[in-house]
Amino acid sequence: MAQPLIKKDDDRDDEDNYSPFLGIEKGAVLQEARVFNDPQLDARRCSQVITKLLYLLNQGETFTKVEATEVFFSVTKLFQSRDLGLRRMVYLIIKELSPSADEVIIVTSSLMKDMNSKTDMYRANAIRVLCRITDGTLLTQIERYLKQAIVDKNPVVASAALVSGIHLLQTNPEIVKRWSNEVQEAVQSRAALVQFHALALLHQIRQNDRLAVSKLVTSLTRGSVRSPLAQCLLIRYTSQVIRESGNITQSGERPFYDFLESCLRHKSEMVIFEAAKAITDLNGVTSRELTPAITVLQLFLSSSKPVLRFAAVRTLNKVAMTHPMAVTNCNIDMESLISDQNRSIATLAITTLLKTGNESSVDRLMKQITNFMSDIADEFKIVVVEAIRSLCLKFPLKYRSLMNFLSNILREEGGFDYKKAIVDSIVILIRDIPDAKESGLLHLCEFIEDCEFTYLSTQILHFLGIEGPKTLDPSKYIRYIYNRVHLENATVRASAVSTLAKFGASVDGLKPRIFVLLRRCLFDSDDEVRDRATLYLNTLGGDTEIDNDAKDFLFGSLDIPLVNLETSLKKYEPSEEAFDINLVPKEVKSQPLAEKKAPGKKPTGGLGAPPSGPPSTVDSYEKQLLSIPEFANFGKPFKSSAPVELTEAETEYAVNVVKHIFDTHVVFQYNCTNTIPEQLLEDVIVVVDASEAEEFSQVISKPLRSLPYDSPGQIFVAFEKPEGLPTSGKFSNILRFIVKEVDPTSGEAEDDGVEDEYQLEDLEVVAADYILKVGVSNFRNAWESMDPDSERVDEYGLGPREGLSEAVNTVITLLGMQPCEGTEVVPPNSRSHTCLLSGVFIGGVKVLVRLSFGLDGAKDVAMKLAVRSDDVTVSDAIHEIVASG
């Protein structure tokens, strides 16, 4: 329904959000599109209708095949108009409608005519449209014109051809690669935009040839690039060559690094910043090599342009993580930015100062930050809180002022994420700085008096139950905890009851008082609160002494994942031997997903359908494999993957495969289901082609004798591989069998059958198949317990991404490791993020990974990867996986 008209004079605020296209309907616009067929064309009205059509398309409106075809044919009639504005709109709508192959012919002649027109605007736009809608056949016909356009004197035409070449390289690379000479000539163009687009296309043509890229960069760094945009591109390509060639600090000549340093003296601010950023991002860069880059960034801090100030302070913020001393010279300039009108600049300045400041400057910084915090949004406050936490860990003697600051802002207004960041920071400081425990716990107790978030209240109460009894005077926390029994919701009351019980169990002097308080909870209105109070009263007040295991389970910080405890209890069979909680594994193992079932099918038994409960799936696979004599000498499987579908849903035969990884073998278990009632399949095998997996050699194939309707069966194919290595490869699969018709009345199959085969999807063995997802309960402790000499650190460019979340998920999938402490979730609008992963590499080697991601303005993602493991060769292997992935 159309929106009511808004008078611009009524409310000035409404003008900003007013759109003349609000509420337009597709049907009405399609009716208006009939104006394209009028004998006397109204150029202005036609342009308005095309604008509405483009608006609908960009808003996600879909056109049916008939609607799109009608609009397309109508639009082609507008080529007879000589109006320049209308012609540009025609080009746009043709690109958006993306006509089919048989329709393209209708407009090709008009576009080719425009491509040879004397009007440069027509030529440029016609090239763009033709290259967007054409296929390989037509492209060969117009290739000659495109080559001429690349070296055209008009920069608009040349840029249009070059940009089209960049797009075509994805679909017709062989044709575009033939344009190298013309593109090379365009790189020498005096037009800035042409040189920029030509360099981008030339690099993409050569990007898979490392030597060719190095030669290109070497030739261009000698001074033939005039365009600032192209110079920025060249700086990025130079950085790439440096990263791929190794260390920049090698002795002798360093032409690439010297080129970057020379760009710091360029007349364009854009080039200067790009060069400074490139130098700071280099691996193994020293403080001496950073100095010229830091100097120009320091000058940008006092620039009148907000974008330069922001770029400089953000780059310095990143440098401060690895070279804080190199940034200290900029501290005075950054202190002046704390009062900057742009809150993003001010936040980055503060966090950088917190990273680079010394112990004597902490108090001064805290005074400046206190006034600043009330003026910024929660997302910026969280960044500041995390920086303050790091500063406190760096200077533990300053914990009082920093803890008081965190406590004060905890009482101010703020959302859940902001308050959680503060609580998490206080908890970390309590754990890592013993002197901060008493004051920190009291600050948390004062906060839960007015805390409006149930989750935070329960987490604080749980933490109090662990740390409170260890303090010098545990009794002072009882009042705060017991107040929660009266004033909060049922979830918080139940948590408070458990916390009280932990104090009673851990501190003998408090036991009588706790006993009285718990008896009062027996009259609570909530079942959970009453049940917990009853349980703890019976445990604490019984005549018999508390069993140690029960005490640890109910009142201690039981360092056992509940999912592991549940699995062990389910496996336990009653016998004379008591259940031993010490035998429960303390590491979290992620289990394969339950096998997918075809729609409309009820679950069936058999080996091909492992139990749906995840805890028993791995055991089911292991028992199944060990029961097959051919696999007996393979040993115990290291990992079994989730089922990978090799057929689409609702096909004649449903096949998925589970990859079983052994130390020296890989076994493919093909789970097959015949979905045709009138057929019986016999002598069913899977023919596997391993020509794209050269390091694998097939050793065993175990076919399936018979596959009746709706009765799953399994086919096994085993390959030998190099021992203990993450060997990858691609396998093509064909299902071969003999088909016999089945009489629907008697159910009997015919004697004679027909040989047939069914093409399955390809299957890949990837590096992630050799890493088991195993979580750790405390990542920091696990990290520090590993040998620092096993650590390997490197940085990688992940290229343009939609956001950090996509980059994080891509790397997690690539490595196949277990995210820890919820770090796989990236907060909205984050520009940086740290993700923690853990796992076990084939051979039983524990691996921990720290991933630090950063996003720049162009949505390019950079990643720093730090790996520690029980075996240094595994740390190197993880880096190889990322580098080759």
N, C-alpha and C positions, 0 to 999 in steps of 0.2 A: 504494500500500500504506500502511496506517495506520502512523503513527509509534508507537514504544513509549511507554508512559505514563511520565511523569517525576514522581517524588515531590518535592513542594516542599521537604521537609525535607532532601533529600539534598545539594543544592547550591544555595546562595543565588544564585549567578551565573546559573543556568539559569532562575530565575524571571522575569528581565527579558525573555528571549526566548521564553518559553513561550506558545503560543497553543492554545486548546482546539479550534480548527478545523484544525489541521495534519493533513494526510492525509485529509480527508474527500473522498468520491467523489461525483460528480454523480448516478450511478445510485442510490446508497443514499439520497441526500437526496430525490430525486424519489419514491422509495418512501415515505419518511417523510411527503411532502407529501399523502399520502392521508388524513392525519389531518384535513385541512381539510373532508373530506366526512362526518366522524362526526356522527351526530345530536346527541350531547352534546359540544359543543365544549370542548376543554381550552385555555383562552386562553394559559396559560404555555407549553404544548408547541407550540402553533401559532406563538407568537412566536419560539421557539427555531428552528423549521424555517425560518421566513421569514428569520431572521438568517443561517442557513447558506446559503440561496439568494442572499441579498445578498452574502455573502462570496464565493461562487463567481463571481457576476457581476463583482464588483470585482476579482477575481483574473484576469479575462480569459477565464473559461470561457464558451463559447457554447452557447446552447440552440437546438435545431432548432425549426422552425415548429410542429411537432406538440407538442413538449415545452412550449414557451412558451405555446401555446394552452391545453393541459391545466392548467398551473399557474395561468394567468390566470383561467380559469373556476372553478377550485377556490377561488382567493383571493376572488373576488366573493361567495362564500357567507359569508365571514367578516363581512360588513357586518351580519349579524343579531346579532353579539356586541356587548354594551354595554361591554366592557372597553376603557378608554381607551388603555392601552399597546398592546394588540393592534391597535386601530384605527389608531394612528400607524404601526405596522409595515405595515399593509395599504396605507396611502397610499404608503409608500416603495417597496414591491415593485411596485405598479401603475406608478409613474413609471419604474422601472428596466426593466420588461418592455416598455414602450412598445407597447401593443396596436395592432393595425391598425385601419383606419377602420371596418370592419364589426364589429369586436369592441368598439370604444369605446362603442357604443350600449348594450351590456349593462350597463356600469357608470355610464353618464351619469346615469341617474335617481337612483341611490344618491348620487352625488357632488353632484348639484343639491339633493337633499334635505338633505345635510349642509351645503351652502353656505347654506341658509336655517335651519339649526339654531340653537337657543338656546345651544349650547355653542360658545364662541369658538374652542376648539382645533379642533373639527370644521370650522368655517367657514373658518379660515385655511388648513388643510391641503387641504381640498376645492378651494379656489380655486387653490392651487399645482398640484394634480394635474390639474384640468380644463384649465388653461392650458397644461400640459405636453403633454397627449395630444390636445387638441382640434384641429380644423381650422377654416378660415375660416367655414364654414357654421354650425357650432355656436357659434362665438365670437360671431356676430351675435345669437344667441338669448340668450346670457348676458351680453351687453355691459352691459345695464341694471344687473344685479346687481354687475358689476365696478365700475361707476362709483360705486354706492352704497358699496361696500366701501372704495374709496379714501378716502372722507371719513368712514368709520366711527369711532365714538368709541373703539373698542378698538384700540390701536396694533398689536397682533399681526395683526389682520385687515387693517388698512390697509396695513401693511408687506408682507403677503403679496400683496395686489392690486398694489401698486406694483412689487414685484420681478417679479411675473408680467408686468406691462406692459413692463419692461425687456427681458425675454426675447422677448415677443411682437413687440416693435418690429422685430426682425430678420426676422420672417416675415409679419406683418400690420401694416405701418406705418400704413396709411391708417386702420385702426380705432383704433389707439392714439392717433394724433394728434387724434382727436375727444375725447379725455379731458383736453385741456389745461386747461380751467376747473377740473375736479376736482383735477387735479394741482397747479395753482396754489394752490388752497385748502389742499391738504395741506402745501405748503411752509410755510404759516403755523402748522402744528400745533405744540403744545407738547411733543409726544413726540419725543425726540431721534432715535430710529431712523426714525420716519415722515418727519421733516423731511429726514433724510439721503437716504432712498430717493426721496422726492419730488423733491428737487433734482437727483439723478442722472437720473431719468426726464425731467424737464422739460428739462434740458440736452441729453439725447440727442434729444428731439423737435425741438429748435431748432438742433442742431449744424451743420446745413448752411446755416443763415442767419446769417452773421456779424453782421449788424446786430441780429438778434433776441437773439443771445447777449450782445452788448455791452449791450443794454438790460436784459436779465435780470441781468447782473452789476452794472450801475449801480444798479438798484433794490434789490438785496439787500445791497450794501455799505453801505447807510445804517443798518444795524443791526437788521434783522428776523430774522436767523439766530441762534438760541440754541444749537442742538446743536453741540458741538465737532466731531463727525464731519462735519456739513454745512458747518461753518466751514472745515474743511480742504479739502473739495471746492470751496468758493467761492474759496479762495485759489488753487487750481490753475486754475480757470476764469479768474480774474483775470489770472494769469500768462499764460495763453493769449491773452487779449484784448490784453495789453500787447505780447506778441511779434508778434501779427498787425497791431497798429496802428502799430508802429514804435518810435521812440526814447522812452525814459522821461525823458530829460534835457531835453526841450523846455521852453521858458520858459512861464510862466503856471501855471495850476492843474494838478495831477497827481493827480486823485482816486484812480486805481487804485493808484499807488505809495504814496500816503498811507494808503490802506486797508491795504496790506500792512504798512506800518510800524506802524500802530495795532494790528495783530494781535500784534505783538511784546510788547504789554502785556496780552495776554489771560490769564485765570486758568488756562487749560488748557495744560499743557506740550506736549501734542500740537499744538495750534494754534500755539503760539509757535515750535516747531521747524519746522512746515510753512511758516510765514511767513518764517522766517530762510532756509530752504532755497530758497524761491521768489525771494527777493531776490538771493541769491548766484547763482542760475541765470539772472538776467535778462541779456539782451544789452546790452553797452555800459554796464554799471553801473560807477559810479566808486567810488574808495576811500572818498569821503565818504559815499556812499549805502550802502556796505557796512558802515560802522562800527556802526550799531545792531544789525545782524544778527550781526556778529562778537562784539559785547558779550554778547548772550544766549547764543550758542554757547559762549563762554568760561565763563559761569556753569554751563552744563551739564557742562563738563569735570570739575567737582568734585562732580557729583551722586552720590548714593549708589546710583542706579539704573544698572546696567550698560548698559541699552538706550539711555539718554540720553547716557551717555559715548560709546558707540559711534557713535550718530547724529551727535553734535557733532564728534567727531574725524574721522569720514569726510567730513563736509561741509567742514570746514576743510582737509582733505587735498586736496579737489577745488579749493577756492578758491586754495590755495597754488600751483596750476599757472599761474593767470593773474594773481593779485594777492598775491604772496608777502609783500610789505611790510605788507599789511593784516593778516596773520596773526601777525606777529612778536610782537605784544603777548601772544599766548597761549602763547608758547614755554615759559615757566616752568611753567604749568599742565600742558602736554603732557609736560614732562620727568618730572613726577611719575607720569604714566601709563605710563612705560616698564616699571615694575614691576607693572603691573596684572595681576590674576589672569587676566583674559580676554586670551588671546594675540592675538586679532584687534584689540582696542583698542590693545594695546601695539605691534603691528606698524604700525598706522596712525599712531600717535603718533610712532614713530621715523621713518617715511618722510616725515611732514609736517615734522618737525624738520630732516631732511636737505634738504628743499626750501627751508625758510625760514631756516635757520641762516646765520650769517656765517662768514667765514674763521677767525676767532679761536675759534669754538666747535667746530670740526671735531674737534680732538684729544679734547676732553671727550666729545663724542658717540661717538667711536670706542670709548672705554673702556667706556661704558655698553652699547653694542651688543654688544661682545665677550662679555660675561657673558650677554646676552640670547639670543644666537643658538642656544645649545645647548638652549634650552627650547621652541623652536617647530618646527613641521612644515616640510617642504621648500617647500610652496606659499607660506608666509609668508617663508621665507628668500629665495626668488626675488624677491619684492617688495622686500625690503631691499637685495638685491644691485643691482637696477635703480636704486633710489634713490641708492645709493652711487656708481654709475657716473655718474649725472647730476650729483651733487655734485662729483665729480672733474673733470668737463668744465667745471663752473662755476668751480671754484677749482683751476686746473692746478698751481699751486705746491704744493698739498698732495698731489700724486700719490704721494709716497713712503709716507706713512702709509696712504693709501687702498689703494695697490697691495699693501703688506705685509698689510693686513687681508684683501684678496681672496685673496692667496696662502696665508695661514694657514687660512682656511675651505675653500680648495680641497683641502687635505690631510685634512680631517675627513670623517666618514662622510656619505654623501648619495646620492640617486638621480641618474639620468641627467639629468633636466631641470634639477635644481639645479646640477650640475657644469657642464652646458652653458651655463647662464646666467652662471656665473662666468667660464668660458673666453671666452665672447662679450664680456663686459665688459672683460676684460683685452686682448683683441684690439682692441676699439674704442679703448681708452685708448692703446695702442701706436701706432695709426694717427693719432690726433688730437693726442697730446702727444709731440712728438719726444724730450723728455728722459726719457720713461718707457720708451723702446724697449728699452734694454739690460736693465734690471731686469725688465721684463715678459717678455721672451723667456726669461730665465733661470728665472723662476718657472714658465713653461709647460714648459720642459725638465725641471725637477725633478718636475713633476706627471706627465709621461708615464712616468717611471720606475716608478710604481705605478698608472698608470691602467688600470682594468678595462674601459673602454668602447672598443671598436674604432673606432667612429665618431669619438670625440673625439681619439683618438690620431692617426688619419689626417688629421683637420682641422688639428691642431696641427703635424704634420710638413709638411703643405702650406704652412701659414702661415710656418713656419720657413724653408722653401725660398725664399719671396718676400722676407721681411724680414731674415733672418739675414745674407745676403751684403752687405747695405747697412750693417752695423754696423762699428764701429772694429776689432773683433777677432773676425772670423767663425770662427776656428779653435776657439774654446772651445765651440762648439755641436756640433762633429763627434762628440765622444765620446758625447754624449747620443743623437744620431741613430743612430750605428753600433750602440749597445747594443740598439736596436730590431730590428736584423737578426738578433740571436741569441736574444732573449728573448720575442718576441711571435709572434702567429699570422701566417699567410701574407699576409693583407691588409695588416697593419701593416708586415711586412717589405718587401713590394713598395713601399709608400709611402715607407719609409725609403730604399730604393735610389734612387727618383726624387729625393728631397730631397738626398741626397749628390751626385747628378749635377748638380743645380742649383748647389750650392756650387762644384763643380769647374769648371763652365762660367762662373761669374760671378767667381770669385777665382782669378787666375792662380797665385798662390803655393800654393794648396791643390790644384792639379790633380794633381801626382805622388802626393800622399797619397791623394787620392780614387781615383785609378786603381788603387792597390794594394788599397784596401778593396773596390772593385767586383769586382776579379778573384776575391776570396775568395767573393763571392756567386754565382759561376758554378757552385759545387758545392751550392747550396741544393736542398732536396728539392722545392720548389714550382716548377712550370713558369713561372708569371708572374714570379716573382723572378728566375729564370735568364734569361728572355727580356728583361726590362728591363735587367739587368746587361749582357747582350750588346749590346743596342742602344746603351746609353750608352757602353760601352767603345769600340765602333766609331766613335761620333760624337766622343768626346773624344780618343781615341788615334789617330785617323787622321792620315795625313801631310798631307792637304789641310785647309785652314782651314774652320772651320764656317760653313756658309751662314747668313746672317742670319735668313732666314725659318725655317729648321730650328731655329736656336738659340732664336728667340722661341717657336716652337711647343713645343719639348721642355723648355726651361728657363725661359722667361719667364712672366710672368703674362699670357698671351694673352687680350686683352679681346674675345674673339669667342665667342659662344655656339656650342657644338659642333653644335647642330641646324642652325644657319645654315651652318656650315662643311661639314657633311655634304650639305646641300641643294645648295650651290654646287659641290661636287665631283661630285655626280651629274649636274648640268647641264653640267659642263665637257665639251666635245668635243675630243679630241686634235687639235692643229693646230700650226702653226709658232709661234703665240703662246702663251707659257707661262702657266700658271695664276697669277693675281695675287691673293694672299691679302688685299691691301689693299682689293679690291673686294667682299669678303664683308661683308654688313651686320652692324653691331654691335648692332642692336636685335632683340629676340626678338619675332617675330610669331606669335600663336596662329592656328592654321589651323582652318577649319570641320571638323566631324566628318564622317567618311565617311558617305555616304548609307546609310540603313537599307534592308535588303532584306527582302522578305516572307518569312515562315517557309516553309521547304521549297523556296525558289527558289534556283537556282544563280546566281552572278554573271553578268550579261550585259553586253555591250559597248554601244556607242552613246553619244550625247551625254548621255543622261539618267543615266548611271552614271559619274561622274567616277572617276578612279583612286583606289583605296582608300588609297594612301599620302598622308598629309596634306600633305607638302611640295609636291606637284604639283597639289593640288586647286584652289587659287586660280588657278594658271597655266592649268589646264584650262578653268575658267570664263571667264577673260579671253580666251583664244584663241577660245573658242566664241562669245562675244558680239561680238568684233571681226569675226568672219567673217560676221555677219548685216548686210547693207547698211543696213537700217532703223535700226540702232543705231550706225552709223559716226560720226555727228556728236555722239554723247553724250560722247565722250572716254573716258578710262580709268576703269574702275570703281574706286571707293574701297574698297568692301568687299562681300563676298559672305557671306551668313549660312549657318549650318548648315541642312540641310533641315528644314522644319517639316511634320509629318504632318497632312494634311487629311482622312484617312480612317482608320477603325479597321483593325486587323489582320484578315485573313481575310475581307475584303469583296470584292464583285464587281470593283471597280476600285480600285487602289491609287494614290493621288495624294499627292505631297508637293511643297512649293514652296521655292524658294531665292530670297531677296530680294537683288537686286543694286543697290547704292546708288551712284548717280552724283551729281555736284555739283548738277545741275538735274533729274535724272530718277530714278525708281525702276523697275526692271524685275523683274517676277515671272516666274520660270521654273517652270512647273508640270510636274513629271516624272510621267508617267502610265503605268500598266501595266494591261493588260487581262488578268484572271486567269481568264476563261471560255473554254475551248477551242472551244466551239461558236459563238462570236460573233466578228464582225469589226466594228469601229467605224470609221466614216468621218465626215469633216467635223467633227472634234472641236474644240470651242472651250470656253473658260471665260468665262462671263458674270460680270463683276465689278461689284458694286454699291458705289460709293464715296460713298454718301449720308452716311456717318458719317466721311468724310475730305474735308472741304470744300475743303481747300487743294490737293488733288490733282485733276488733270484727265487723263483717259485720252487718249493720243495714238496708240498703236499696239496692234493685237491681231494676233498671228501664230498662226493655228490650225494644227491637225495634220490633214493630208489623210487618213491611214489609221492605225489602231492595231490591228494583228493581236494574236493571243494571245501573251502572254509576250515581247513585244518592246517595250521602253520607248520612249516618244516624248515630245517636249517641246512645250509651248504657251507662248508668250510674250505678256505683256501689259505695256505700258509706260505709266507715268504721269509727267506733268510736275509739278514741285513748286517752291516758292520756293528760290532759289539759296543753297546753303551753310548752310541752317537745319535743325535737327533736327525737322522737321515730322512729327507723328504722326497716325495715323488708323486706322480699322477698316474692313475690306473683307469683304463677304460674297461667296461664290463658288458658282456652279452650273456643273456640267459638262454640256454639251449635245452630242449626237451623233446619228448615224443608225446603228441596229443592223441588221446583216445576219446571218442564220443561215448557218452553215458546215456543209457536208456532212462528217461525220467520216471517211468512207471516201475521198472524192476530195480533200478539203481545199478545194473550191471554194465561194465564197460566192454566195448568191442574188442575183439582180439587184435585187429590190425590198427596201427596208429600211423601218424604222419609226423615227420621231423619238422620242427619249427624253431624259431629263435625270436628273442625279444630284446631290443636295445635298451640298456639301462644307462642311467646318468654316470658321468665320470666320478671317480672317488680320489680324494687327495689325502696323503699322509703329510701332516704339517708339523712344524716344530712344537706347537702347543700340545700335540699328542704325547710328547715325552716328558711333560711336566704335570705333576699331580697337584690339584688344588688342595692345599693344606694350610689352614689358618693358624694364627698364633694369638694367644689371649692378651699378650702385652708386647706390641711390636718394638717399642723402644728398648725394653730389656733384652729381647731376642736379638736385636740389631747390635747392641753393645756387647753382648756375650760372644759374638762372632769375631774371629781374628781380623783386625783392621787391615792386615797385609793382604787379605783376600779381596779387598774392595777394589772395584774397577769403576771408574767414572768417565763419562764422555757425554758430549752434547750432539743432538741431532736436529735437523730441520725437517718438520713433518709437512711443510708446504701449506697452502691455503686450506682452511677448514671452515665449516659453518659455525663452529664454536669449540670451546675447550672440551665440552662433554663428548662430542664426536671423536676428538683426538684421544681422550682418555679411554673410551670404549674400544677404539681400534687397537690401541696398544695392549689393553687387557686381553682382548680376543687373540691377538697375535701371540702373546706369551702364555696364555692359558693358565694364569696363576690366580690365587685367591685374594681379592681385595680385603684389606684389613681396616677395622675401625670406621667403616662407612665412608672411606675416602674415595670410593668409586663414584660418589654423588658430587657433582660440581655445582656449587651455588649459582643461581641465576646471575648473568651479567659479569661473571668473574673474568678478570684478565690474567690471573695466574692461579695455579692450583697444584697441590701436592697429593700424590696418590701412593699408597703403601700396598705392596703385594708380597705374598709369601707362597711358597710351594716346595715340592720335593722333585728334584731332577732325577731322571732315570739313573738307577744305581743307588738310590736312597740318599742322595745328597741334598741337604736342606739349602734353600735359596731365599734370600730376602731382597726386595727391590724398592728403591725410592725413586719415584718419577716426579720431576718438577716441570710443570708446563707453563709456558708464557705465550700470550697472544698479542701481536702487534696490530697496528691500525689497519693493515691490509689483510687481516685475518690469517696471516701466516703464523703457524704454531711452531715454537721451538721447545725442545724437550731436553732436560738433563737427566741422564740415567745413571744411578749409582747402584751397584750390585755387591752384595756380600754373600758368601756361601762357605760351606765346609771344604770346598775344593776350588782352588783358584782357577782351574781350567774350566769349571762350570760357570764362573763369573765371566770369563772371556766368551764362553759359548752363548750366554744370554745376550751379550753385546753383538755377537755375530748374527743372532736371530733378528735383532732389531735393525741392524745395518742392512741385512739382505731382505727384510720384510718391507 
